[in-house]
Amino acid sequence: MLHYKTYTHEKNHQWVIFVHGAGGSSSIWYKQLREFKQHFNILLVDLRGHGKSQSDKFLLKKYSFKEVSLDVLEVMDHLKIQKAHFVGISLGTILIQTIAELYPDRVASMTLGGAVTKMNFRSRFLIAMGNLCKSFIPYMWLYSLFAWVIMPKKRHEASRSLFIGEAKKLCQKEFKRWFKLTLKINPFLQSLRKKEIPIPTLYIMGEEDYMFLPPIQAFIDKKKHSKLLTIKDCGHVCNVDQPELFNKSSIEFIRKQIAAAPNAS
């Protein structure tokens, strides 16, 4: 099972599950933890091969967005969490949407920060080149290049450094397994975009997230259950670049969904 950590609230029984992106770990939520603990029960997970979830048993498992998403559900089942509000960043948002598609009754709401819904030409080119070179170029060179392309500005430096620092904890083989997932990412994302699951969804995007914001802007008006918040002076990793606004907006969104639920208490 994945490594996880929980924080329980004295009065509120609602759970919020944080899902990090590829190359990160649950530690990227350090700017959210203090605020969220005041309102909800918290579950932090390290995805397979990341953080403290580095075990040889994961090497024997299939690597697909579905399989990696089921790892999170396994922890939920172990803790007897029937339903939760999910908060994700970057590629973690794909896993959350996968869980929502497979088991919509387990997802109360989705807060998707720096959401990945479509890969543009530049990102597809980088992925293609990365897959060609991953066998002979050190993976940290590739990851650092991606980090600089996705988060190029000086004010993105904290986010960029955090993700590069976390990626250094991955081994080369693990990086290759996750990178291989990106080969099929666009068809997979297209299937997710075609349908809208009736689950309240908040997209929180940085105004400077030039790779992943435009696709969401293109379809958000057609979505009945989703809304978009765009944050100024903010890049891809909006929970790190602008944590105060990210926390305020996402907590308000989740509390609103709780209040509107039939069995709210």
Phi, psi and omega in degrees: 000154178297151170288137181216164175218139181240153173227121184258144179264143184295326187244319186278128180266358182285139181254141171241127181249125180262131180236115181279177180263181180294133180089353181257205174195178181296345181292344181290350181265017185297335179274355178257331192303312184300315182289315184293326180299336181286345186239331190221167164284141185239136172236120175253133178235148169258118180297159184307133181081358183244154176054237180262010177262047180253100183220147180297336182295332179290335181293338182273352183269159175290149177246102174214163179300325178295311183296318180293325178293323180295335175301320181292319178296327178298320178293318177302315180296319180299322181270001180060040175265108184285321185213147183208162171267130184254138174234125183225165178224140175054232183295343175297333179292331176293319179296320179296316179295328177293316177300318180296324179288319183283317185223072184299336180287351179265353186244115179277324178198163179231125170249112189247102181268136182054042189297138176258109180241344179199143177260124179279182185300317182297316181291323178294321178296315180297319179295316179298315179294321179297320179291329177289327188258353190295341182280338184232355176254132178307134186299331180291332174296315180295315183295319179296321177298313178300317181298319180291323180290318183283326183234074191276337189279160180299323181286354174270003188301320181296315179296315181298314181295321180298312183290323177294320179297319179290322181297331180297341181278348177281149172271164183301317182296320181293318178301317181297322180296316179290322180295326180297330178300330185291342180298328183251017189289321184293313175301322179295315179294324179298320179294326178288323182289332185294332183240155174239117177283133183288061178236130179305128185226131175243118172270125175245115186232144174283141179299334182263011177276070191291343180276326189244346178287314184305318179299325180289319177300330183287331184245350190299326181292342181269355184263129183278326187254009185236150173219160185240132171245121178253128185256129179288157178051046187214141180257209186295316184268075189292336179288341178261319182293318182225067187296324183298312180289322177301312182296311182301312184292316183288322178294317177299319179298312182295317180296326177295320179292323178296315181296328183275348182292146182303324183254032181299141180216000000 
